């Protein structure tokens, strides 16, 4: 038996022989010797042992220096004396297995292996004893078993190996199974019980209430860590349980400019602390107040002490919106790993039902109203930074946040047991955190001069439009005031269709204006153009200039995974996801997004991904075939709907088909399509009717989806993401919106899941190919990269392949995904 590599330590294999026997027996068909003796379990057992000894299992498992095979011994154990009914539910072994037990023991000895069993003890007891002895000798231990009872023995130096699944079971895997780390497994099993052992515990509703009440009580008794001994004590506690909640306090919510002020930790409900590192008394504080700013450990000392547990992959860190903490710690050269996020847990479980911020979750699940930050730092001109808050007050606020986060985690973790919800959280949302954090830290360069010039151009154009509007209305008024605009439209100019709301004001929303514009009126057309241009100027050409960071010369947006119910990312401070791409003014704004010399901006965009997903979900054969054949899908639709051969189509018919294709995904009405195409509503209705006649599968999908939403209260993406539809059974306008949202959510949500999966895989692609390219932006179906000129061609092929195969291995679509590629000096040209 030769190890694959020299082991620095002894490594003992503890083989659960009894477990091997039963696995071998049930895995193979019955076998008999020439004399009729059953030997199927013997054969299977020997094969399993041979694989172990020849180290053919997996490279991830080290070769052993010592091997022990441990068996149960027939007869009562010490537990039977304590509890006579112990294992009374366990059935006798199959009759053809009984004669094989002794043969298996002989075979074990023939392999030259130690064969251990002991009267009055089970194999588990012996294995646990050997684990303890190995720990005392600083040996590594590999338990060859899948028995969940043995998982409490897993530690840094002890792993399990499930030979049937060829799977390593370390601390992380134990946590994924039980929701707790190995030392607490025994507590979970004590609560849940085991029917085999005849100790099933019935946890009554009253018991749950008691547990829930315990979660909701004892807020506020927190410790300030102001000495090295206290810090060491807390770190020691964390090393005993291998998980804790963490929350950072900073001088600003802007991660680029923020400085670390303090760190709060929680290790159980009601047990939390605060480590101040950056509180500074202001001149306004009295001498007595300034005493409340003393007793802080140095920032560097605290970071150095906490770095090992923050970077230890075997210790779980729990946060609320932990991406913020991840980014702050990166500034101090700490790479946070192995973490969970209560905000994303809540989002994965309850998207569409409520908000997922800490205050909302605390009130909903803990019946606790947290301390409001405004009560400490104030608002308006007199607003302070957190660094100016006295340490005693900061401790109550900051430690409470960590405490609440810990309690929420204890509630949410068991709720994530449903396979599909767990997959969304574990495979997508958690893995995306570090990717988004790095995109945000990278930022994107913006040419301030271009923005400034555009702002001036837009202002001149706005002035021109205003004069046009005033000429037609024959008076000057505030165009931005819906009330004044309504009076001009429907009273002075006499346009038809004016409707007043409950407040007595005419509606002048975009649908009303587009409806009027579709009839050829200039006045509403000018107002629509004025509104759009005014928004572009205020939101982008003016505002973006204020978001350029002096330190980097870049804009650093913040992505929120839990902002949209469908799973789409939202963007804020600034929002870069709503810059129009099809208008000339929108394209001009995109031209201000530039890159450094010697680099290019490279864009990758999923082509018609939502239509492709619709074709798959609704099983629309004609569209599936068109996508497979690489046909122009809008021409194909125009040909189908308008019964015109593709070669005879004119651009107008294709444009109309395109509007229907994309509109159908969002449940467009004849009214909406009429406004989009500027055609009569009856004609738009006729187009939609023809569309459903040619693609009846779409109507079936819509009806089925709405029915499922009404029945279950949610819809799901192809990956299993739940999107709740609380208003689906309402009446009036809200019902229509809820139905359209329900129809669209599985499609848009699946597209969002796909691009998230692609984003998660791409960083490793860069590492594997030694690329220095950076992901700098995500906008719905598009990814934008900053790439050195010499890497553009390599990146192109690698990223396209990655994005087009992002579903693998989770999902196989009936249609191919297609990614379009562009490269340029700025975002618009890319």
N, C-alpha and C positions, 0 to 999 in steps of 0.2 A: 504494500500500500504506500504509494509515493505521493506526497503532497505536490500540488501544482506550483507552490511557491513556499519559500521558507517563512514559517509563521513566527512572529516575534514572541508569541505566547503559546502555552499549551492550549489546545482546543479539544474539549471532550464532547463527543456525541452521546446524548442520552436518548436512546431509541425506545419509544413507547411500543414495546413488543406486543402487548395485548391489542392495542389499536391497529397495528400492522396485521395481526391475525384476522380480525374481523373485516378489515378492508380487503385483504387478499381473498377471503372467503366469498364476499359478496361481489367482488369485481370479476371473478372468473367463473366459467361454467363448471359444473361438477366433473371432476376427474377421478378415475379409480386406477389402482395398481392392478397387475395381472391377477392378484389374488382377491380382488374386489374391495380392497381397503381404500377409502376416500383419501385423496392426496391433493385436491385442488388448492386448498388453503396453504399446504406445504409448498407447493410449486410457486404460488404467488408470493408468499413470504420470502422464499429464497431469491426470487428475482428482484424483489425490492431491496433486500440486503446487499445483493451483488452490485446493484446500481450505486448504492451508497459507498461501498468499499472501493469501487473503481472510479468514484467521484464523477459519475456521469449525470448528476442532477442538474447542476447549474454553476456557472463560473462565479456567481455572486456568493456562493457558500464556500467557506474555507474548508480545506481538507482537515480531517481529524488527526490528532496525535493519540487520542484514547477513544475507545468505543465501548459502551455498556448497553446491553439490551435488557430492559426491565419488564417483568411480567407481573400481572395480578396472580395471587395464589388463591385457589379455591377455598372457601370456608369463611366464617365470620371475621370481621375486623373489629378494631377497638371502637369504631363508630357504632357498630351494632349493639355493643354493650350500653353505650350512652343513649341510643335511640333505636329500640328493637325493630321499628318498622322501616329502618334505613334500607333503601333499595328494594323494598318489597314489590315495587312496580316493575322491576327489571325481570324480563322473561329469561327462561333457561336457554342456553346456547342450542343451536340446531343439533339434532342427534348425529348427523354425519360429520359435524365439526369436532365433537368431543374426542374421538380417537386420534385426531390430528394434533392435539395440543402437545403430547409428549414427543411426537416426531419433530415438531417445530423446535422444541427445546434442544433435541439432539442435533438438529441441523445448525442451530445457532452455535453450539459448541464445536461442530465440525468446521465452521468458518473461523474458529480460533478466537471467538468473541466471549467476553465476560457475560454470563447469563445470571441475572440477579432477580430474586424474589424473596419475600419474607413473610412468614406466618403472621397474620393479624394486621397486615398493612397492604394497601393498594399500591399499584405501580406509581400513581401520582405522588404518594407520600415519599416513596424512595427517590423519585426524580427530583422532588423539591429538596430533599436532603442533600443529594449530590450537587444541586445548584448552589446551595449554601456553602458546601465544602469547597466548591470551585471558586466561589467569590472570595473566600478566606485566603485562597492560594493565588489570587489574581489571575486565574485561568479564564479563558473564554468558554462559553457553553453554547451548544446548539442542541435544542430539544427537537427531535424528529417526531412530530405529532401534529394533529389538527385539533386536539382536545381543548375546548374553550376554557376548561377549568385550569389548564396549565398556563394560560395567558397572563395570569397575575404574576408569574415568575419572570416575565420579560423585563429586561433592563438594558443599560448601555452595553454590558458585557454578555448578556444572554439573549439569544434570539430563538425563535421557533422556525421550523421549516415543514411546510405541508407538502409532502412528496406527491400526493395525487394532483394537486394544483400547481406543483412546482413553484411555490410562492413563499417568499420570506415573510415572516410575521415579526415585525419590530414594534417599538413603542407607538409609532405612527399608525400602523395597521390595527393595533389593539384599540387605539382611540377611535379609529373609523368604525370599528365593530360595536364598541360599547358606549362611545361618547365620553369615556374617561380613560385615564392612563392606567398602566398595570397595577399600581398600588391600590387603586380604588375599584378594580374589577370585582373583588370579593364582596364589596358593599353593594354593587349593582346586582350581583347574583343572589345576595342575601335578600334583596328586595324582590327580585323577580322569581327566585326559587327555581327548582329543577324537578320536573315531574318524574324523571328517572330516579332521582334520589328520594322521591316521595316527600319533598319539602316545599311544594309549591305554595307561595304566600299569596293570599288574596288581599290585594291592596284596595281597601274599600274607598269609596268616595270621600268619606270623612278623613281618611288618612291623607288622601291627596290634598284636601283643603288644609290640613295641618301643615303639610309640606309647602303648599302655596303661601300660607300665612307667614311661614318662616322666611320665605323669600322676600316678603313685603315689609318686614319689620327691621328694627335695629339699624336705622340709618343715622349717621352722624358721629359715631364714636371712633374717630380716625386718628392715626398717629402721624406726627411730623418727624421725618427722618433728618436729624440735624447733627448726628455723630457717625463716625465710621463704624462703631460697634453696632449701632442700630441697622445700618445699611447691610453689614455682613450678616446680621441675624435674619433679615428679610430674604437675602439671597440664599441663605441656607435653607429657609423654609421652602423656597421655590424649587431647590434641588431635590427636595423630598417628594414633591407632588408633580413636578414636571409640567405645570401649566399655570398661567396667571393672566389677569386682565391688565392692560396698560392703556394709559391716556396721557398725552403730552399737552402741556400748557405753553403757549408761545406769546411773543410780543405782538404778533399779527396773524391773521388768518391767511395771509399771502405767503406761501411757503418760500418763495424766492427771497423775500425781505425779512422773514421772521427769524427771531432768535429764540432759543430754548430757554424757558423760564422755570419749568418744573416738570417732574415726572410722577405720576400716580400709579400705584400698583394695587391689585386686589387678588387675594388668594382663596377667599371663600366669602359667602354672603355676610356682609357686615364687617369684614376684616380687610381694611384697606389702609394705605399710607400715602403720604405725599412727600416727595423729595424736592425741596426748593433749591434752585441753582442760579437764579437770575433776577431776584426781586431787589428793586432799588428804590429807596425812599426819595420822594420828591421834596422840593423846597417848601411846599405847602404843609408837609407833615410836621407836627410838633416833635420836640425831643422825646416825649413819652411814646408818641406813635412810632418813632424811628427804632425803638426797641423791638418792635414787631417785624423788623426786617433783618434782624441779626440771627446768627446761628445757621448759616448755609454752608454746605459742603461745596467744594470747587466743582465747576462744570466738568473739567477734564478728568478729575478723580472719579466722579460719578459715572461718566461715560465709560471710562476704562474698567470700572468694576462691573457695570451692567453689560458691557459688550459680550462677554462669554455666554450669558444666558439669552441675550437678544439674537445672537448669531448661531446658537446651538439648535440644530434641526430636530433634536429629540425633545425640546421644550416648546410647548405650544404657547403662543402669544395671542391673546384675545383682545380685539379692539372694536370700536364703533367708528365706521369710516376710517379704517386703519391705513388707507392710502395716504392720508394726511400725515400720520405718524411715520410711515415708511419714508416719505419724502424728506421730512425734517431730519430723521436719523441719518439719511444718506448724506446730508450736509455735514454731519459729524463723523463721516466715514464708518457708519454702522450699517451693515447689510442685514436688515430684518428678514428672518425666514421662519417657516412653519407658523402660520398665523391663521386666525379665523376672524370673521367680521360679522357682528350682530346685525348691522344695517343690511348687509347682503343676505344674511340668513332670513331676516324678516321679508325682504324683497322677493327672495326665491319662493318663500312660502305664500306670501299674501300680496303679490303685485296686483294693483288695481283696487285694493280694499281700503288702504289708508296710507298715510305718510310713514316714513321709516327713520325719521330723526330720533335722537335719544329721548327728548322730552315726550314725544308722542308715544313711543314704545314703553317708557317708564309708566306713564299714566294708564296706558291700556293694559299692560301685563303685570305691573307691580302695584297699581293703584297708588303710586307715589308721585307727587309733584316736585320735580327737582328744583334746586336753587337756580334762579335765573341769573345769567351772566350780567344782565343789565343792572341787577341789584348791587353788583360789585363795581363795575366799571362805568356805569352811567350811560347816558346817550348824548348825542348832539355835540355842542362845542366843549362841554366839560367832560367828555368821554375820556377815560384813562386807558392805558394799556394794562395788561394783566401783570406786568412786572412791577406796577405801582401799587398793587394790592398787598396789604399786610399778610404775612405768611400764615397767621392763625386763621384768617378768613379764607385765604387761598386753599388751605388744607381741607376745610369743610366742603368747598365747592369741587375741587379737583378730585379728591379721593372719592367723593360721592359719585362722580362720573364713572370712575373705574369700578366701583362697587355695583352700580346699576348695570354696567356692561357685563360684569361677571354673572349677575343674577339672570339677565336676559339670555345669556349664553346657555345657562343651565336649563332654561325653559325651551329654547329653540333647538338645541342639539338633538334631543330625542324626537322632536317634531320632524326632523329631516330624514327620518328613517325610510320614508317612501322613496323607492328606487329612482324614479325619474326626477323628482325634486332634488334629491341628493346629488344626482348626476349633473344637473344644471349648476348647482352651487359649487360642487367640488371640481368638476371638469372645466367649467367656464368662469363663473364669477370670481372665485378665489384666485385662480391662475391668472386672471386678467389684471389683477391689482398692480403687480410689479411692472407689467407692460405699460399700463396707462401712466403710472408714476414716472417712468423714464421718458415717455413721449412728452409729458407736461414739463419735465425738467429740461428736456432738449429745447423746447420752444421753437418758434419759427421766425426768421428774420423778416422785418418789414421796412420798406423804404418810406421814411417819414415825409420826404419831399413830394413823392407821388401822391400820398394821401392828402397833403396840404393843397396841392394843385387841384386835385379832384374835388376837394371840399369847396374850393372857390368856383370851379366849373358848375357844380351842382347848385350852389347858391344862385349863380346867374340864371341857370335854367329854371330854378324855382321862382325867381322874380318874374321871368318871362311867362311862366304858367299862371302865376297869380294875376298878372295883368290881363291875360286871356279870360280867366274866370271872372274877374271884375267887370270886364267889358260885356260879357254875356249876362251877368246878373245885374248890371247897371248900378252897382253899389259895392263898397268895400266892406268886408266882414272877416271874421276869424274863420278861415277855411278849416282849421283844425278843430273847431267846435262842432260836434254833431248836432247840437241844438240849433245853432245859427244856420248851419248848412241845411238842415231839414226844413227850416222855415223858407229859405231861399228856394229850395228844390220844389216843394209841394204847395207852398202858398203863393210866393211871388212869381215863380216861373210856371207853376201849374202842371208839373209833371204828374202823371197818373200813378196810382199804386202806393201812395203814401200811407203808412200805418203807424199809429202812435202806440207806444208801450204804456205800461202802468204809470210811468212817471210823466206822461203827457208829451214826451219827446218823440219826434219821428225817427224811425230806424233809418240809418244811412250806412249800414254795414256794406261789406264788399259785394255780397249777393245782390243787394238792392241796386248799387251803382252799376254792377256788371249787367244786370238785367236791363237797366235803362240804356247803357252804352250799346248793348247788342241791338237795340232798335235804331242805332245810327245817330244818337244825340252826342254832340261834342262836349257839352258841359260836364256830364258825369265822367266822360273819358278823361278830360283834363284833371278832374278832381282825383280820379284813380291814379293817374300818373304823378300828380303832385304828392299824394300820400306816399307812394312807393319811394319817390326820390327823397322826400323829407326824411323818411325812415332810414334810407341808406346813408344819408348825410349824418344824421344824429347818432345812429348806431355804429357806423363803421368809419367813414372818413374823418369824423371829428373824434369819436370815442376811442378808436384804436390808437390814435396818437398818444393818448393818456395811458395806455396799457403797455407801452414799450418800456422795458426795464433798463435802467441806466447800467446795471451790472452786466447785462448780456446783450443789449441792443435788440432784444427779441420780445415777442409777445408769448406769454405762457398761459394758455387756456387751462381750464380745469374740467375734466370729464367726470360725469356722474353716471354710474351704471344703473342706479335705482331711480332715475329721473322720469323715464317713460315706462308705461305699463307693459309695453311689448318687448322690452329688453334692449331697445335702441339706446345708444349712448346719447346723452345731452351734454351741452358744452356751455360754460359760463365764465365770466370774468376774464376775457370777453367771450361771447357766444360766436363761434366761427362756423357754425353748422347751417346757418340760414342765409348765407350770402348767395343771391340769385346767380345761377350759372348760365341761364339762357338769355338774359337781357344784356344789352351792351354795357349799361352802367354797372351791372354786377361783374361783368368780365373786367371792366376797368379797375374795380376794387381788387380783384384777384391778381391783377398785374403788379400790385404793390407788395405782394408776398414774394420775396426773393431769397437768394442763397448766397453763400460766400464764394469768393473767387476760386475757380478751379473745381466747382461743384455744380450739380444740376438738381433741380427739383423733378422728381419722377413720380408720376401718378399712375395708380392701378385702380381700375373701376370695374366692378361687376356689371356686366351688360345684361340689362332687363332681368335681373335676378328674381324680382317678385313675380313677374309673368311666368318665369320658368318654374318657380315654386308652385304657383297656381296650377300650371299645367300638370305638375306631379300630383299635388293634393287632390285635384278634381278629376284626375285621370282623363284629361282631354286629349284623345288620340291624335286629332289633326294637329294640335299645337305641339304635342310631344314629338311627332314625326318631323314637323317643320323645324323645331329646335335641333333635333338630331341631324337633319340634313343641312343645317346651317343656312336656312332660308331667312329672308327678311320677314320677320314676324308680322310687322305692320302691313306689309304688302299682302302677305298670306291672309291676314284677317280681312283686309279690304276686299280681296278677291272672294273670300268665303261669304262675307256679309252682303256685299253689293253685287255678287254674281257676275263679276267681270274677270276675264283672264288676266293673270299677273302682267303679261306683256302689254296689255291695253290700259293699265291703270294710269291715272293722272295724279300729280302730286297732291291735289286737294282731297281725293278719295283716301290716299294713304294718310294724310294728316288727320282726317276724320277718324279713320280706323285706329290711329295711334292714340287719339284722345279717348276713344272708347276703351281700348286695351288698358290704359293706365287708370282711367276713371273707374272701370269695373272693379278693380282691386280695392278701391276706397268706397264702393257702394254708391257710385254716382247716380244721381236722379236725372230724369229728363230736363228738369229745371237747370241743374248744374251743368249738364252737357250742352244745353242750349246757350248758356252764358259763355262757356269755354269756346264754342265754335262760332258764336254770334249767329245762330240760326234759330228759327221758330221752335217753340217747345214741342209742338206736335211732330215736327220733323226729327227732333232729337229722340223723342219717344219711339218713333218708327225705327230709328237706327238701333236703339237698345233692344227692341223686340226682335229685330232681325238677328242681332248678335246672339241672343239667347236661343233663337231657333237653330242657328248653326252650331252653337256650343251648348247644348242642353245640360252637359255635365256641370257647367258653372252654376246654373240655377239650382241643380240638385245639391251641389256643395254648399251654396248659400243657405238653402232651406235646412239642410241637415245640421249645419253649424249653428244656426240660430236655435234650432230645437235642442241641440246638446247644451248650448249656453243656458237656455231656460231651465233645462232639467238639472244640470250640475252646478250652475252658477259661475262657470269658468270655461274658457277654451284653452287649447294647448298647441304649442308649436310642434314641429316634427321631432324635436329633441326632448319634448316633454315639459317644456316651460309652461307653468300655469299662469294664465292671465284672467283674473277674475272680472266678471261682468255684472256688478251689483245692480245696475239699472235696466237690465235686459227685460224685466217684466213690468217696467213702468209704462205710463201712457203719455200721449202727446209727443211734442218734439223730442223730449229726452229719450223716448223709446226708439225713434228713428235713428238718432245718433248712436245709441247703444247697439243697435243691430248692425249698423255700418261698421262700428268699431269691432264687434265680435267677428264679422266676416273678414276684416282686414288683419286682425291681430295674429292669427296663426301664420299668415303669409309674411307680414312685416317682421314678426317675431322670429320666424325661422331664418329670414335673411340676416337679422341682427345676430342670431346665434352663430351663423356661418362665418360672418366677418370677424366676430370675436374669436372663434376657434382659429381662424387664419392668423390673427394678430398674436395669439398665444404661441403659435408654432414658429413664427418668423424670427424672433430673437435667436433661437437655437440655430436656425438656418444661417444667420450672420456669423455665428461662432464657428460652425462647421466649415464655412467657406472663407473664413478669415476676412470678412468684409467689415469696413468701418462705417458703412452707411447707417443712417439714423432714421427711425420712423418719427415724423414730426407732426402728423395730423391724421385724424379719422373724421370723415364726413359721410355718414350714412353708409353708402355702398363703395366709398372711395378711401384708399389709403395713399398718403403722400409721404415721400421719403426725400431726405437730403443726401445726395450721393456724390462721392468723388468721381470726376469724369472717367477715370480708368476702370471704375467698377460698374458703370451703367449697364453694359451689355450682360455681364454675369448676373447682376441683380435682376435684370428683366426676366430672364428665363427661369431663374430660381423662384422668384416671388409669384410669377404667373402660375407656375406649376403648383406651388404651395396653396395659393388661393383657390385654384380650380379643383384641388383635391382636399379642401379643408374639412369636408364632411367625414372623410375616412378617419377612423374605422366605425364611426357612430351611426352613419346613415348612408344609404345608397339611393340616389335620385334617379328617376326615369329619364331625366333630361341632363345634358351636360351643362356644367357651369362654364361661362366664358368671361374672361377678364380682358379689358382693353387697356392699352398702355400708352403713356405719353411722357415726353421729356422736354424740358425747356429751362430758360433762365429764370422764369417766374411761374407762379401757379397757373395763370391764365394760359400761357403758351404750353404748359405741360398738359 
